[in-house]
């Protein structure tokens, strides 16, 4: 007489290879590992030229999270966003009603933190914007490319 436990065991033996085959077909490389890393504060440069509001929102999320990973260190970390190209109108005062939510988020990142927004003055002028046309939490620099190079020479890691 065959016991129920023997039937279950035999069924398992028959089904186990099929289940293993199914699992390996869906994850032939296994599952991801997670590294537990403590990131040290650093100097980071973000190059912002996209005029896409969603892209800017994503960038602000990344900047905020990076600053948090750095332990909100105001002494040893520095995050600079260099703005040029199609991104310039997002920061224009005359466009505030269209971009109020994203500008409030950007400005809030600069309060009590080492996060800065710097804009290309040459490119802004090509688009008919003067410093008085840009929100006050932004600092103008003569040229975006020159500022990016300068910051890299100062040890900033370049991010796009």
N, C-alpha and C positions, 0 to 999 in steps of 0.2 A: 504494500500500500504506500502510495506517494503522499508525502506530507505537503501542506500548503507552503511551508517555508522552502521546501525543495523546489517546488514549481516556481516560486518567486525568484529564487536564486538562479535557476536555469533560464528564466526569462531575462533576468538582468544580464547574464552572460551572453545571451543572444542579441540583446539590444545595445549593450555597451559599445561594440565596435561601430554600430550605425550612429549612435549619439556622438562618439568621438569624431567620426568622419564628418558629421554635420557641423560640429564645433570647429573643426579645422578648415572646413570650406568657407565659413564665415569669418574666421580669424586665423588665417594660416600663419601669421607672425606672432600670435599670442596677444596679450593685453599690454597696454602702455604702463611703464613704470613712472613714478613721480619722484623727482629729486627734491630734497629739502634743502634749499639754498638760502642763505642769508646774504642779500645783496648789500654791498657797501655803497654809501652815497657817492655819486659821481657827477661829472659835468656832462650834460646832454644838450644837443642842438637839434631841433626839429625844423625841417625845411618845409614851409607851407606855401604852396602856390595854387592849390585847387580852390575854386570858388563854390564847390559843392558843400552845402550846409551840413549834410549828413556826414561827409568826410571830416569836416571840422568837428562835429559832435563826437565822432569816433576818436579823433586825435585828442580832444579834451579829456575823454575817458581814459585814454592811455597815459596822458600826462599826469592826471590825478592819481591813477593807480601806481605809476612809477614813483611818484613822490611819497605815496603811502608805503611802498616797499622799501624806500630809503629811510623809513622811520621818521618821516616829516622833519628831516634834519635841515635846519636853516643855515648851518655853518659850513658843512662839507658838500652839500649838493647844490647844483645850479642847473636850471632847465630854462633854455632860451628857445623861443619860437621865432624864426625869421620869416616874415610875411612878405610875399611879392606876388606878381602875376595876377591871376583871376581872383585870388583871395582878398586883395585890397578892398574892393567894395563892401565886403562883409563887415569891415571895421569902420566904414564911413558913417559919420554922424547923420547924414541925410538918408541913410538906409536903415536907421535904428528901428523904425516900426516893423520893417520886414524881418529883422534879425535880432529883435530884442532878447528873446530867450537865450540864444547862443552867445550873444555879447555879455549878458549877465553872468553866464557860466564862465566865460573866458576871464572876465574881470575878477570874478570871485576867486579864481585860482591864484591871482597875484597878491591877494591880501594876506600879509604876514608870512609870505613864502618866498623862496628864491626863484619863483617862476616869473619870467619876463616875456613880453611880446615886443619884438622890434620889427619895424617896417622899412622897406626900401623907399627912400625919399625920391630917388630918380624915377623909379617905376610908378610911384604914386603921382608924381607930376606929369608923367606921360598920360596918365588917366584923368588928368585935371583935378587932382586932389592936392591940397596943401596941408601942412601939419594941423592947421586950425579946422580942417574938415574930418579929422580922424579922432576917435575916442581917446580920452586922456590917459588911459592905462597902457597905451602903446607909445613906445619911444621910436623916433625916426632915426635911421642910420643912412649915410650917404648912398650905399649900394648893397643890395642883398648878397650878391656873389662875393664881394670883398669882405662883408661881415661873416659870411659862412667860412671863408678861408681863414680869416683872422681868428675866429673862435676855434677852429680845428687846430691851428697852431698853438692855441692856449690849452689844448688838451681836451676839448669837447668831442664827444662821440657823435658822429653824424647819423641822424635818423630821418627817414623820409616818411 
